[in-house]
Amino acid sequence: MAKKPGTNPKGEFAFFNVFYEDGSQRSNRRVPAELLGGLDGDEPARAYIMEQDREIAEKSGRPVLEIKDLERVGAKKK
């Protein structure tokens, strides 16, 4: 049976804004929350998003963009 929209458990995913070397930005990229935390903090998100980008680039025929910075959505800036 299908679930109603908006009924996913909170905290299942963390969202990131991704800034690329060419100046472009992608917002609200989803990363499973279980990959994050611990001693590495948000660094595993970079590898996960890079893998997503590789798959997208392969399917679209475009080159893979290098990630300049990641910013967790809703996180306080230092």
N, C-alpha and C positions, 0 to 999 in steps of 0.2 A: 504494500500500500504506500502511495506517495505521501511525503511529508508536506505540510503547509510551508510556504515561503517564510523565511525568518525564524524557523524553529531549530536551527542548528545550535548545538551547545556552545555557550560562550567559551572563548579561550581555546578552541580547537585549532585555530589558525592565528598567526601573527601577520600583520600587513606591513609592507615596506614600500617606501618611495625609492626608486632606483634612479640614480643620476649617472649618465654615461659620458665617456670622454669627448664625444662629439657635441656635447651640450644638450642632448635630448633627455627627456625624463619619462619614466613610466610610473604611474601611481597605483597604490593598493595591490601590489604583488603579494599573493598568498604563499605563506610558508607554514608547514605543519609545526605547531607549538612544541611537539615532543623533540624536535631537532635543536631547539634553542635552550639557553640557560647553561648552567654549569660553569666551568672555568672558561669556556670559549665564548660565552655570552651570545651575541648575535652573529658571530663570524660564520657559523654553519649555514646561515641564510644566504651568504654570498655564493657558496658552492652550489647550493640548491637552485638559486636563481640563474647562475651561470649555466647549469645543466638545462634548465628550461629554455634559456636563450639559444643554446646550441640546437636543441630540438626544433625550435621555432625557425631559426635561420636555415636549418637543413630543409625543412618543408617549404619555406618561402623562397629559397634560393638567394637570400641576401646574406651579406657577411655578418659575423657575430660582432657585436659591439662590446668594447671593453667597459667594465663597470668602474666608475670613478668613486662613487660614494653610495652608501645605503643609509636610509634614515627610517627608523621604525615610526609608523603612523601613530600619532597620539603620545609619543614619548617627549618628555621635557628636554629642551635643548640645554646643553652644558655651557 
